[in-house]
Amino acid sequence: MAIYQVGPPTGEMRGSIGGWVFSRNSSGPYIRNRGVPVNPNSPLQQLRRAAFQDVAAAWTAIAGPQQRQAWNEWASQVSWLNPLGQTIKLSGFNQFLRLNCARVLAGSAIQSDPPTEFVLPSPITGLVVSADDGLSSSISFTSGQAWMSETGAKAMIFFGEPVSVAKAYLGTRYRYAGCILGNATTPPTSPQTVFLVPWASYPSGQQFQVYVRILRSALGLSEPVYAVGQIGTA
């Protein structure tokens, strides 16, 4: 499905229709062929699909009518940016899925009640990434952020597949690599080392993209912040 914004002469589109993908980069809007993705049904895919099914089932099994109404009310007051940069509102069900799929992935329990504050967490700031030629990477960020001194808060880290530095398009394949834990007593310091980066190999000289989302119980899940690193610079 593509999202269309009305405007001269044809407006702007994001997403896919038929065999075409509509997007934008630093040079402006572009269209490319849509590749048909393969479905290897890998163990990682199976885990993610099972988590999604569990969270969807929890909407009925765990969240009762009053809780579902509370999620709808919370969602109606929380703004969200779509791929075109437009401010929209998601449904309570979609916000429940969005938050709890992330919580399950990060090893946290499903949260049946909505966040208590009507604003998403502030995204991570000062994000810088680098990686060696092995299985570790360095994640740097600005000190003094609120999530860092909150016990239970998590900075969830997702690594993109490495590609040649000659490529401007970094792809859309990401894998969860782990998280940095907030702590009220001993907040994490920058930089942090993330081991076992989730791709088979990271050849020296290639580039990769990382995004980070902040997870906080009282606020929910932040929007992502992206950074690009080069392998062999850690």
N, C-alpha and C positions, 0 to 999 in steps of 0.2 A: 504494500500500500504506500502511496506517495502522499505527502502533505503539500497543498497548493496555496500560495498566497497571491491574491489578486493584485495586478499592477501592470503597467504598460511595459512592453507590448504584450507579453504573455505571462507576466508575473514570475514568481519563483517557486520551484518545486524541490522537495526533498523526499527521498525514498525511491521505491521501484514500482514500475508499471510494465507488465509484460516482460520483454527482454531488455528493458532499459533501466538504468539507475541514474537518478538526478541528485547532484550534490554541489558543493562549493568548496574551493580551496583559496589560497592567498591570491590567486590570479583571477578569481571570479567563478561564476557557475560553470558546471561542466556536465556532460552526459557520457556514460560509458555503458558497454555491454554488461548485462547481468549474467554472471556465471552461475551455473546450477551447482549448488553446494553438494558435496558428498555426505553421506551419513554412515560413517564407520561404526557408529554405536559403541564408542570407546568407553572404558570404565569411567572416565571423567564425565562424559556426556550422560551416562546412566545415573551417576550420582546427582548431577544438576537436575535432570528430569525428575528423578525421584523426590528431590527436595521441593521442586515446584509443585508436584502433585500433593505432597504432604501439607504444604502451606495452603494450597487451594482448598483441600479438604478441611483444614483447620478453621477456615472462615465459617463453615457450618457447624463443625463439631465442637470447637472451643469458644468461638465468639458467639454469644447469644444475641437475641434481637436488640437488647439495649446496647450491647457493645458494638454491634454493627451500625446502629444509629449514631453512636458516639464517633465511630470511624468516619461516617459520612459527614457529620458536622465538622470534624477536624479537617477533613480533606477539602471541604467547601471554603475553608479560610486559609488554606496553604497554597501559595502560588508555585507554579512549576513552569520551566522554560521548555518548549518543544524544540525540535531540530531547526526550526526557522527563527528561533529566538523570541517567539511570541509567548506571552504570559498566559497560561491556561490553568485550569483546575482539574485534577484527576478525581476519580470516584473513590469512595472509601475502600471498596474492594481492591482497586488497583494500588492504592497506597498501602494497604495491608500486605498485598503480595510483594510490593517493592521493598518494604522494610524487612519483612520476615524471611524472604528468600536470601537477603543479605545476611541476616542474623544466623540462619541455619548454616550458610556457607562459612561464616566466621566462627562457628562452634558455639553460638549462643542459643538459648531456648526461644521458642516462638513467643512473641509478645502479643497477648490477646487484647490488651487495652491500647488505645491510641496514645501517642505522645501527649504530654501535658502542656506543652507550649506550642503556639500556633505559628511556628517558624521553623524552617529546616536548619540544621547545623551549618555554621560557617564552614566553607570549604577550607582545605589545608592551604597554607600559604608558603611561598618560598621553596616550592618543590624543585629539586634537582636530583637527577639520577645518573649513575654510571655503573659499569659492570666490568669484571675481569674476564678472563678467557675460560674460567671454570664455572662454578655453580654458586656464585655469590654476587651481590650487587650492593651499592651504597645508596641510601635514601637520605637526602638532606632536606631540612625544612626549617621554617622560622621558629624560634623559641617563644615561649610564653603564650601559646595558643590555648584556648579554653579546654579543648578535648584532652590535652596532655595531662592536666591535673585532675581529671575525672576518672575515678576507678570504674572500670567496666566499659569505658569508651574505647573505640578501636579505629585505627586508620587502616582501612582495607586496601591492599595493594594488588593491582592487576598488571601483568606483563603481556605486551604484545609480541607476536612472533618476529624474530630478527629478520631484517631485509637489508639489501644492499644500500649503501649511502647514496647511490646514484638515483634511487627511487624517491619521488616526492610523495607518493601514496603509501602510507605505512600500514594499510590494511585494517581489518576489523576483528581479527582473531586475537582474543585475550584469554589468559588463564589466571586464576587466582593464585597468588604466591604466598599469602600470609598476611599478618597484620601487626601493627605496632600498638601496644597496649598503653592506654592512659592509666595513671596512678596518682592518687591524691597525695600520697606520702613521698614517692620518688618518681616524679614525672620523667618520661623518656627524654633523652638528649639527642641532639643532632650532631653527626649523622648516625644512622642505624644501618646495620648490615643485615640483609635479607638473604638467607641461604636457600639452596634448592630452587633456583629460578625455574619456572615450570615448562621449559622447552628442552628438547633433546640435546641441542647444541647451541652455543653462542659463539660463532666464529669471530675471531679478532677482526676489527675494522668495520663490522656491520653495525647498523643502528637499530634501535628498538624504541617503542613508545610504552610508557607506563601511565596508568591513571590511578588516582587515589580517591576514595570516598570516606568521609568521616561518619561513624556510626555512634549515635548517642541515644540512650533509652528515652530521655525526656524530650528529645527533638526529632528523632528519626534518622534518616539517611541523607547526607548532603549530596549536592550535585558533584560530578567528577571534576578533577583538575588533572590536566595532562602535562607530561614532560617527555622530552626525547633525549635519549642517551646514546653513547657510542661504546661499543664493546672494546675493552682493552684500556679503559681510562680510569678504572677504579683504583 
